[in-house]
């Protein structure tokens, strides 16, 4: 299930690494998206 969510995240959510987002300047929504992507990715790998 998490592997499917990880694929959906890749297609639907923005990639902040390519945008070179500074975490200190990130909004709460951007931080929430980063946290969600981290959560799903770690579960998909494990």
N, C-alpha and C positions, 0 to 999 in steps of 0.2 A: 504494500500500500504506500509506503513512504517513497519508494522508487518512482511510482507514478506521480506523487505530489512533487517530487524533486524535478521531474521533467516538466510538469505544469509551471512550477516556479521559474524554471529557465525560460520558458516561452512567454509567460505573462508578466512577471515582475521585472522591474528595471535592474540593470547591472551597475552597481555603484563603483565597482572596481575600474571599469572602463572610463567612467566619468571622473575618476580620481577624487571621490568625495572625502572631505576631511571629517572624521567622526566627531571632532570637537564642534564643528559647525552644522552637523546634521540635525534636522528637525526630529520631533518625537515620532512622527509617522515613518520617516526614513529609518530611524533606529529600530522601530517595530518590524519593518520589513526585513532589515538585516538580521534581527533576532529570529524571526520566523524562518528565513532561509537557512540560517545556521542550524536551528533545531531540526528541520526536515532533512538537511544534508547529513547531519551526524546520525540520525536514525536510519537513513537509507544505506549508509555505509556499514552500519553495525549489525 
